[in-house]
Amino acid sequence: MRIETITDLEAPALRDYARLTDVALRRVTEPEGGLYIAESLTVIGRALRAGHQPRSVLTSERWLPDLEQLLGAIDVDVFVGAPGLLEELTGFHLHRGALASMHRPPLVPLGDVLRNARRVVIVEDVVDHTNVGAIFRSVAGLGADAVLVTPRCADPLYRRSVRVSMGTVLQVPWTRLPEWHEAVPQLHAAGFTIAALALADGAIGLRSFAETVPERVAIVVGTEGDGLSREALEAADVVVTIPMAHGVDSLNVAAASAVALYALQARQ
């Protein structure tokens, strides 16, 4: 790694960190495919273990020894500055050790993600990055195999999603689904039963579903507020509900995914 002390906040090499939004980073055309920001030494480490390549790293002198151990012989520029200078550059206090500007990996084909999977979670149109990150953390912690996100779902590689997930978005296989009319045949061809988590007439309780859970199942969770779309419900082979009490009709989408995965985990 090449250590460079920051002397000019307007330097072109620092543009990846200069208050750019995640959307702006994703639209960077050089390199092709865009970038994402990995925040904290833990997340950077998981990104590296996943085979992702850093474009540069931003840190303070305090964290250099840890970064040296983490980066090893990787050929990358490491920009070092005082904490106040880094906050001026990024717009927030950098208290998690470092930021790394990472090259976005190409999306994995759906067939490759499904090939060896038995439990997957489909995240339909969830727009809150915190919820997306929390779902990935549940998938990783509760033993599911992959996450599939719909075309309008928030990007799992947004900085907040990566941070909330504790970097598990970098270790859990995931890709984007096509629209439902294209996705359903591919899921069925791979042997998956599509189970929608929703409040609906005729829905079966989660406990009952877990007792006879299919060999391969895709749990579908929906966007905040409105829940699953009509297309998702029509695509489902079964609708499953989590019984609630005290007048509460449903759980937060991230909590619901965790409850469902835990119930199915016991039946694996």
C-alpha positions as CSV (number, residue, x, y, z in Angstrom):
1,M,0.0,0.0,0.0
2,R,1.1,3.5,-0.8
3,I,0.6,6.0,2.0
4,E,-0.2,9.6,1.0
5,T,-0.7,12.4,3.4
6,I,-3.7,14.6,2.5
7,T,-2.6,18.2,1.7
8,D,-5.4,19.3,-0.7
9,L,-9.0,18.4,-0.2
10,E,-9.7,19.3,-3.8
11,A,-7.3,16.6,-5.1
12,P,-9.0,14.5,-7.8
13,A,-8.0,11.3,-6.1
14,L,-10.2,12.2,-3.1
15,R,-13.4,12.8,-5.1
16,D,-14.8,9.4,-4.1
17,Y,-15.0,10.6,-0.5
18,A,-15.9,14.3,-1.0
19,R,-19.5,14.3,0.2
20,L,-20.6,12.1,-2.8
21,T,-23.9,10.3,-2.3
22,D,-24.2,6.6,-2.9
23,V,-26.2,7.3,-6.0
24,A,-23.3,9.5,-7.4
25,L,-20.8,6.8,-6.6
26,R,-22.9,4.2,-8.4
27,R,-23.0,6.3,-11.5
28,V,-19.3,6.8,-11.7
29,T,-18.5,5.7,-15.2
30,E,-14.8,5.2,-14.6
31,P,-14.3,2.5,-13.5
32,E,-17.1,0.8,-15.4
33,G,-19.7,-0.5,-13.0
34,G,-19.2,2.2,-10.4
35,L,-18.1,2.1,-6.8
36,Y,-19.3,1.6,-3.3
37,I,-18.0,2.7,0.1
38,A,-16.9,0.1,2.7
39,E,-17.0,1.7,6.1
40,S,-14.9,0.3,9.0
41,L,-12.0,-2.1,9.2
42,T,-14.4,-5.0,9.7
43,V,-16.4,-4.3,6.6
44,I,-13.3,-3.6,4.5
45,G,-11.9,-7.0,5.6
46,R,-15.1,-8.8,4.6
47,A,-15.0,-7.0,1.2
48,L,-11.5,-8.1,0.6
49,R,-12.3,-11.7,1.6
50,A,-15.1,-11.6,-0.8
51,G,-12.6,-10.8,-3.6
52,H,-13.6,-7.1,-4.0
53,Q,-10.9,-4.8,-5.1
54,P,-10.3,-1.4,-3.4
55,R,-9.6,1.7,-5.5
56,S,-8.3,3.7,-2.5
57,V,-8.6,3.9,1.3
58,L,-9.1,6.9,3.6
59,T,-8.0,6.8,7.2
60,S,-6.2,8.6,10.0
61,E,-2.7,7.8,11.2
62,R,-4.0,6.0,14.3
63,W,-5.4,3.2,12.2
64,L,-2.4,2.6,9.9
65,P,-1.0,-0.4,11.7
66,D,-4.4,-2.2,11.5
67,L,-4.7,-1.3,7.8
68,E,-1.2,-2.6,7.1
69,Q,-2.2,-6.0,8.5
70,L,-5.5,-5.9,6.7
71,L,-4.3,-4.8,3.3
72,G,-1.1,-6.8,3.2
73,A,0.5,-6.6,-0.2
74,I,-2.5,-5.1,-2.0
75,D,-1.4,-2.3,-4.4
76,V,-3.6,0.6,-3.3
77,D,-3.4,4.3,-2.3
78,V,-4.1,5.0,1.4
79,F,-4.9,8.6,2.1
80,V,-4.1,9.7,5.6
81,G,-5.3,12.9,7.3
82,A,-6.2,14.3,10.7
83,P,-9.7,13.4,12.0
84,G,-11.0,17.0,11.6
85,L,-9.7,17.1,8.0
86,L,-11.4,13.8,7.2
87,E,-14.7,15.1,8.6
88,E,-14.4,18.2,6.5
89,L,-13.8,16.0,3.4
90,T,-16.6,13.4,4.0
91,G,-19.2,15.4,5.9
92,F,-19.2,13.1,8.9
93,H,-17.0,11.9,11.8
94,L,-14.9,9.0,10.6
95,H,-14.9,6.9,13.8
96,R,-14.8,3.4,12.4
97,G,-11.2,3.3,11.4
98,A,-11.3,3.8,7.6
99,L,-13.3,4.2,4.5
100,A,-12.5,2.3,1.3
101,S,-13.7,3.1,-2.2
102,M,-14.3,-0.3,-3.6
103,H,-14.9,-1.4,-7.2
104,R,-18.4,-2.8,-7.6
105,P,-18.4,-6.5,-8.6
106,P,-20.6,-7.6,-11.5
107,L,-24.0,-9.0,-10.5
108,V,-24.1,-12.8,-10.3
109,P,-26.5,-14.5,-12.7
110,L,-29.7,-15.7,-11.0
111,G,-29.1,-19.3,-11.9
112,D,-25.7,-19.3,-10.2
113,V,-27.2,-17.9,-7.0
114,L,-30.0,-20.4,-6.9
115,R,-28.0,-23.5,-7.9
116,N,-27.0,-24.7,-4.5
117,A,-29.5,-22.7,-2.4
118,R,-32.4,-24.1,-0.3
119,R,-33.6,-21.0,1.6
120,V,-33.6,-17.6,-0.1
121,V,-35.2,-14.3,0.8
122,I,-36.7,-12.1,-1.9
123,V,-36.8,-8.4,-0.9
124,E,-39.5,-6.6,-3.0
125,D,-39.1,-2.8,-3.4
126,V,-37.8,-2.2,0.2
127,V,-36.5,1.4,0.0
128,D,-35.0,1.9,3.4
129,H,-31.3,1.0,3.4
130,T,-31.3,0.2,7.1
131,N,-34.0,-2.5,6.5
132,V,-32.1,-3.9,3.6
133,G,-28.9,-4.2,5.7
134,A,-30.8,-5.8,8.6
135,I,-32.4,-8.4,6.3
136,F,-28.9,-9.4,5.0
137,R,-27.7,-9.7,8.6
138,S,-30.6,-12.0,9.5
139,V,-30.0,-14.1,6.4
140,A,-26.3,-14.5,7.3
141,G,-27.0,-15.2,11.0
142,L,-30.0,-17.5,10.6
143,G,-28.5,-19.7,7.9
144,A,-30.3,-18.8,4.7
145,D,-28.4,-19.1,1.5
146,A,-29.0,-16.0,-0.6
147,V,-31.0,-12.8,-1.1
148,L,-32.7,-11.7,-4.2
149,V,-33.7,-8.1,-4.6
150,T,-36.3,-6.7,-7.1
151,P,-35.5,-4.0,-9.7
152,R,-36.8,-1.2,-7.5
153,C,-35.4,-2.4,-4.2
154,A,-32.7,-0.2,-2.5
155,D,-29.1,-1.1,-3.4
156,P,-27.5,-3.5,-0.8
157,L,-24.2,-1.8,-1.4
158,Y,-25.3,1.6,-0.2
159,R,-23.0,2.6,2.6
160,R,-25.8,2.5,5.2
161,S,-26.9,-0.9,4.1
162,V,-23.4,-2.3,4.2
163,R,-22.8,-0.8,7.7
164,V,-26.1,-2.0,9.2
165,S,-25.5,-5.5,7.8
166,M,-22.1,-5.6,9.5
167,G,-20.7,-6.3,6.1
168,T,-22.7,-9.4,5.5
169,V,-24.0,-8.0,2.2
170,L,-20.4,-8.8,1.1
171,Q,-20.6,-12.4,2.1
172,V,-24.2,-13.5,1.4
173,P,-24.8,-14.3,-2.3
174,W,-27.2,-11.9,-3.9
175,T,-28.4,-10.6,-7.2
176,R,-31.3,-8.7,-8.7
177,L,-34.4,-10.4,-10.0
178,P,-36.0,-9.5,-13.2
179,E,-39.7,-8.5,-13.1
180,W,-42.1,-11.1,-11.7
181,H,-43.3,-12.5,-15.0
182,E,-39.7,-13.4,-15.8
183,A,-38.6,-14.3,-12.3
184,V,-41.3,-16.8,-11.4
185,P,-40.5,-19.4,-14.2
186,Q,-36.8,-19.2,-13.2
187,L,-37.6,-19.8,-9.6
188,H,-39.9,-22.7,-10.3
189,A,-37.4,-24.2,-12.7
190,A,-34.9,-24.2,-9.9
191,G,-37.4,-26.1,-7.7
192,F,-38.4,-23.2,-5.4
193,T,-41.7,-22.8,-3.7
194,I,-42.5,-19.0,-3.5
195,A,-43.9,-18.2,-0.1
196,A,-45.1,-14.6,0.4
197,L,-45.2,-13.1,3.9
198,A,-48.4,-11.1,4.0
199,L,-51.8,-10.5,5.6
200,A,-54.3,-12.1,3.2
201,D,-57.4,-14.1,3.3
202,G,-56.5,-17.8,3.1
203,A,-52.9,-17.3,4.4
204,I,-51.5,-20.0,6.6
205,G,-49.7,-19.5,9.8
206,L,-45.9,-19.5,9.9
207,R,-45.9,-22.4,12.4
208,S,-48.0,-24.6,10.1
209,F,-46.0,-23.7,7.1
210,A,-42.7,-24.6,8.9
211,E,-44.0,-28.0,9.8
212,T,-44.2,-29.1,6.2
213,V,-41.8,-26.6,4.6
214,P,-40.8,-27.5,1.0
215,E,-37.2,-28.6,0.3
216,R,-36.4,-25.3,-1.5
217,V,-38.3,-22.1,-0.5
218,A,-38.1,-18.5,-1.4
219,I,-39.6,-16.2,1.3
220,V,-40.9,-12.9,-0.1
221,V,-41.0,-9.8,2.0
222,G,-42.4,-6.5,0.9
223,T,-41.8,-2.8,1.1
224,E,-42.4,-0.7,4.1
225,G,-46.0,0.5,4.6
226,D,-47.7,-1.1,1.6
227,G,-46.3,-4.6,1.9
228,L,-46.2,-6.9,-1.1
229,S,-47.4,-5.8,-4.5
230,R,-50.3,-7.5,-6.3
231,E,-47.9,-9.0,-8.7
232,A,-45.9,-10.6,-5.9
233,L,-49.0,-12.1,-4.3
234,E,-50.1,-13.5,-7.6
235,A,-46.6,-15.0,-8.1
236,A,-46.7,-16.7,-4.7
237,D,-47.4,-20.4,-4.4
238,V,-48.5,-19.9,-0.8
239,V,-49.2,-16.9,1.4
240,V,-47.8,-17.2,5.0
241,T,-48.6,-14.9,7.9
242,I,-47.0,-14.4,11.3
243,P,-49.7,-14.5,14.0
244,M,-49.8,-11.2,16.0
245,A,-51.3,-10.1,19.3
246,H,-52.6,-6.9,21.0
247,G,-54.0,-5.3,17.9
248,V,-50.6,-5.2,16.1
249,D,-51.1,-6.3,12.5
250,S,-47.5,-6.9,11.4
251,L,-43.8,-6.6,12.1
252,N,-41.2,-4.4,10.5
253,V,-40.0,-6.1,7.3
254,A,-36.5,-6.8,8.7
255,A,-38.0,-8.3,11.9
256,A,-40.5,-10.4,9.9
257,S,-37.8,-11.9,7.8
258,A,-35.8,-12.8,10.9
259,V,-38.8,-14.5,12.5
260,A,-39.6,-16.4,9.3
261,L,-36.0,-17.6,8.9
262,Y,-35.8,-18.7,12.5
263,A,-39.0,-20.7,12.2
264,L,-37.7,-22.4,9.1
265,Q,-34.2,-22.9,10.5
266,A,-35.6,-25.4,13.1
267,R,-37.0,-27.5,10.2
268,Q,-33.8,-27.8,8.2
